[in-house]
Amino acid sequence: MTTTRVGIAAAFPPDTLVALETLLQAMADDELIVGYWDSEWTGIAPILEEDVAMSSLAQDEIGHARALLGLLGELRAEDPDALAYDREVEALRHCRLVDHPRTDWAFTIARRYLYDEADAIRLEALAESTFRPLAELVAKIRREEVYHRMHASAWLRRLADDAGEGRSRLEAAWLALLPDAATVFTPLTDEARLVAAGVMAASNDVLEARWRQAIGGTCRELGLTVPGPAADPASGRSSHGDGVRWLWGQATMVRRLDPEAAW
Amino acid sequence: MTTQAASAPALEAQVWSALADIPDPELPLVSVVDLGLIGRVKVSSERIHVELLPTFVGCHALEVIQGAIADRLAGLAATVDVEPVFDPPWTSDRITVEGRRRLTLMGVAPPSAGGASLISLDAPVACPHCGSARTRLDNAFGPTQCRTMRYCLACRNPFEAFKPI
């Protein structure tokens, strides 16, 4: 199977292959970082049910990252754990939307809603990917994401409909996230080649417009601003804050102590 | 060639029967076969290749199951490979009738049949303890990725239910 996957990818021209690696890296890092932020709620979520939910979500997302890095690792003949953890924070390629710390519960929910809806649009565009191993993985991931989206939407509504602190915290979170909300769709180097090769069904520009349309109705209904374009698209996947620097220190702590440690 | 062709089906039957002995590590009354985790099985005298379909992409029991299968089949061929694959994707519709019966015995409500094609948490779920359909969803997430938490309004017991997925 390893040779098959590499074989399928080898059918692409070299530039397309590099673009495919860029895509896998970006998606994997989004899932890895959002998953680690989710895991920070374990034990301290507002209610016990949400301790369980956030732990489960974190496990799903980090699992997706592992599988995506597994594909990347096969293409590059590298160990997925090394691809994930043997990096300085500057080498991470997650988007600014997931770079923000988990902050309070309303912030986590607002970010999760914006990200899950964006991720769903991105996954839809990969469902028929000509890179078959990715299409197969995406089919499985999309089934899991149904539950993530139900969770985020239900909580978004609950906070938005609250007359007091829930609503005001949600509004503050929304305001803070707006400039970075669209960074999930930061154009990737040479992504036109991926579209031409049928790896992605559409470019990030097109996906961003679809996402805005998909969430527009809910945003307007709940009285939340529909996010515009990213404030600083040039650094959408390359500028990381102190929050993630701290998180990355936590995530790689054991690995740095003992790279050979077995789990 | 003729001998091999004759013995391959016998070996394949032996492999399936061995697999039927392997319990799921988190649902020990249910075998990996009854959970629908086994995809294609290819056998020859040199090599047994088993495709394993993960219930969830990040299932942390996957490596344990891979190891258990490899251990159980060791000796039946020179090489035993257990490969996780996503084609076809595992869905909760793959759980067999016997698997569903055994889940109920464990106190875990089986997923609504055919529910995986239209993932929803609204379908009625019978309580595995008293059989009542008067149950409510408490949490769409549970102690493992593949379970939800519910409550029976009839016998007033909390219980876990397998996620339709």
HADDOCK unambig.tbl for C-alpha pairs under 7 A between the chains (distance, minus, plus):
assign (segid A and resid 49 and name CA) (segid B and resid 139 and name CA) 6.25 0.50 0.50
assign (segid A and resid 52 and name CA) (segid B and resid 141 and name CA) 6.42 0.50 0.50
assign (segid A and resid 52 and name CA) (segid B and resid 142 and name CA) 6.12 0.50 0.50
assign (segid A and resid 52 and name CA) (segid B and resid 143 and name CA) 6.83 0.50 0.50
assign (segid A and resid 53 and name CA) (segid B and resid 141 and name CA) 5.00 0.50 0.50
assign (segid A and resid 53 and name CA) (segid B and resid 142 and name CA) 6.93 0.50 0.50
assign (segid A and resid 56 and name CA) (segid B and resid 141 and name CA) 6.55 0.50 0.50
assign (segid A and resid 56 and name CA) (segid B and resid 145 and name CA) 5.72 0.50 0.50
assign (segid A and resid 59 and name CA) (segid B and resid 58 and name CA) 6.47 0.50 0.50
assign (segid A and resid 60 and name CA) (segid B and resid 58 and name CA) 5.55 0.50 0.50
assign (segid A and resid 62 and name CA) (segid B and resid 58 and name CA) 6.99 0.50 0.50
assign (segid A and resid 63 and name CA) (segid B and resid 57 and name CA) 5.71 0.50 0.50
assign (segid A and resid 63 and name CA) (segid B and resid 58 and name CA) 3.54 0.50 0.50
assign (segid A and resid 64 and name CA) (segid B and resid 57 and name CA) 6.14 0.50 0.50
assign (segid A and resid 64 and name CA) (segid B and resid 58 and name CA) 6.30 0.50 0.50
assign (segid A and resid 136 and name CA) (segid B and resid 86 and name CA) 5.66 0.50 0.50
assign (segid A and resid 136 and name CA) (segid B and resid 87 and name CA) 5.94 0.50 0.50
assign (segid A and resid 137 and name CA) (segid B and resid 86 and name CA) 5.92 0.50 0.50
assign (segid A and resid 140 and name CA) (segid B and resid 86 and name CA) 6.74 0.50 0.50
assign (segid A and resid 140 and name CA) (segid B and resid 89 and name CA) 5.72 0.50 0.50
assign (segid A and resid 141 and name CA) (segid B and resid 57 and name CA) 6.88 0.50 0.50
assign (segid A and resid 143 and name CA) (segid B and resid 165 and name CA) 6.19 0.50 0.50
